[in-house]
Amino acid sequence: MIVLENLRKTYATPERVSHALAGVSLRIERGEIFGIIGRSGAGKSTLIRMLNLLERPTEGRVEIDGQEITALSEAELRRFRQSVGMVFQHFNLLSSRTVIDNVCFPLRLAGMGRREQRERAHEVLALVGLSEHAHKYPRQLSGGQQQRVGIARALANKPRLLLCDEATSALDPETTQSILRLLLDINRRLGLTIVLITHGMDVIRAVCDRVAVIDAGVIVECGDVLDVFLHPRHGVTQSLLFESGLDAEGWRDVAQGVQGSLLRLSFKGASTLQPLLSRVSRDLGVDLSILQGSVGRIKDTPYGQLVVAVQGQADACARLPEVLRAEGVVCEELHQ
Ligand SMILES: Nc1ncnc2c1ncn2[C@@H]1O[C@H](COP(=O)(O)OP(=O)(O)OP(=O)(O)O)[C@@H](O)[C@H]1O
């Protein structure tokens, strides 16, 4: 488990003092994929670089699996870093070395013998689907393949933690999906904890279990991805969702003059696939008009969210939320 306690980072330049992190506390569970999202300059890179102390906090502590890494000596820190893999936005491969030599590089630094290095490198190249490309140079590969090399290199030393710094930001949408599927696969097969930073909600939705939203060096919202997507509380989260086409407030444009009470209904998991609404509206004798709707998948869980106007007998309309809640639907009453 990773525990971050009251992390602060202040950069002072002659022109200005910048509080990149202004008191961040987080817990990240072993085996989860944890996403950190925020706008440019929010503090994401500073935060992720504290998990392997590429950046030292001005204040606060970082504990990983019970070990306080902020208290390690330089020699201990070098050893610790071998147990943390990192994947970068621009891959950071050595252009004059072949794929296999890039993957062997961290193994050599860890003092592994040459034959073992090659064996391990072949194992991780197979894991990322690049066995046939072992003897090519990075420039002979596509961006997605180069990132696979970056991932293989990060996995070479069998890390306990994988850090991904905007790992898909330089890739096209299709390649992004294939790299995200690879990360999911690695997380499941190896049980590896992954912490990633991104400015894209789509990345969070595709792979993360939990998410923290950072703004101006502060975590403004943190929770299960499904809950944060369906019930964003903070304005920054809401606007990031809006920009990725998941606008929780779109119903307002069409609700003018609509009769009846307004409800936002959130379905997740099995209830998404049931013909629940038509059954309940038939039983209660109420009519529903849909003002906004979205359905999709968050990681493996199907979800749906509808904003509806409810019309009918007053007592039947009043009972609707209670009946739906009993079926596991989250109902919020909305006001124009
Ligand atoms: N080495 C540095 N010296 C001075 N200021 C810095 C330094 N590194 C980061 N900052 C400042 O700290 C703040 C947070 O930067 P950081 O790079 O962590 O944000 P970010 O969310 O990763 O942004 P981006 O998405 O653009 O990479 C910014 O205001 C930035 O200008």
The ligand as an SDF file (V2000), in Angstrom:
LIG
                    3D

 31 33  0  0  0  0  0  0  0  0999 V2000
   11.4160   22.4450  -11.6230 N   0  0  0  0  0  0  0  0  0  0  0  0
   10.4780   23.3690  -11.4510 C   0  0  0  0  0  0  0  0  0  0  0  0
   10.8170   24.6410  -11.1410 N   0  0  0  0  0  0  0  0  0  0  0  0
    9.8560   25.5860  -10.9310 C   0  0  0  0  0  0  0  0  0  0  0  0
    8.5340   25.3570  -11.0130 N   0  0  0  0  0  0  0  0  0  0  0  0
    8.1390   24.1160  -11.3200 C   0  0  0  0  0  0  0  0  0  0  0  0
    9.0710   23.0600  -11.5640 C   0  0  0  0  0  0  0  0  0  0  0  0
    8.3810   21.9230  -11.8350 N   0  0  0  0  0  0  0  0  0  0  0  0
    7.0740   22.2530  -11.7830 C   0  0  0  0  0  0  0  0  0  0  0  0
    6.9140   23.5690  -11.4700 N   0  0  0  0  0  0  0  0  0  0  0  0
    5.6450   24.2740  -11.2940 C   0  0  0  0  0  0  0  0  0  0  0  0
    4.8010   23.4910  -10.4300 O   0  0  0  0  0  0  0  0  0  0  0  0
    3.4640   23.4800  -10.8930 C   0  0  0  0  0  0  0  0  0  0  0  0
    3.0110   22.0430  -11.1180 C   0  0  0  0  0  0  0  0  0  0  0  0
    3.7550   21.4880  -12.2030 O   0  0  0  0  0  0  0  0  0  0  0  0
    3.5740   19.9970  -12.7070 P   0  0  0  0  0  0  0  0  0  0  0  0
    4.5500   19.7870  -13.8260 O   0  0  0  0  0  0  0  0  0  0  0  0
    3.6390   19.0590  -11.5670 O   0  0  0  0  0  0  0  0  0  0  0  0
    2.0690   20.0320  -13.2870 O   0  0  0  0  0  0  0  0  0  0  0  0
    1.3330   19.0010  -14.2420 P   0  0  0  0  0  0  0  0  0  0  0  0
   -0.0450   18.8670  -13.7120 O   0  0  0  0  0  0  0  0  0  0  0  0
    2.1280   17.7650  -14.3820 O   0  0  0  0  0  0  0  0  0  0  0  0
    1.2960   19.7840  -15.6230 O   0  0  0  0  0  0  0  0  0  0  0  0
    1.4310   19.2250  -17.1430 P   0  0  0  0  0  0  0  0  0  0  0  0
    0.1760   18.4220  -17.3870 O   0  0  0  0  0  0  0  0  0  0  0  0
    1.4740   20.4840  -17.9540 O   0  0  0  0  0  0  0  0  0  0  0  0
    2.6850   18.4100  -17.2070 O   0  0  0  0  0  0  0  0  0  0  0  0
    3.4350   24.3530  -12.1390 C   0  0  0  0  0  0  0  0  0  0  0  0
    3.0220   25.6440  -11.7660 O   0  0  0  0  0  0  0  0  0  0  0  0
    4.8730   24.3650  -12.5980 C   0  0  0  0  0  0  0  0  0  0  0  0
    5.1670   25.5660  -13.2850 O   0  0  0  0  0  0  0  0  0  0  0  0
  1  2  1  0
  2  3  1  0
  2  7  2  0
  3  4  2  0
  4  5  1  0
  5  6  2  0
  6  7  1  0
  6 10  1  0
  7  8  1  0
  8  9  2  0
  9 10  1  0
 10 11  1  0
 11 12  1  0
 11 30  1  0
 12 13  1  0
 13 14  1  0
 13 28  1  0
 14 15  1  0
 15 16  1  0
 16 17  2  0
 16 18  1  0
 16 19  1  0
 19 20  1  0
 20 21  2  0
 20 22  1  0
 20 23  1  0
 23 24  1  0
 24 25  2  0
 24 26  1  0
 24 27  1  0
 28 29  1  0
 28 30  1  0
 30 31  1  0
M  END
$$$$
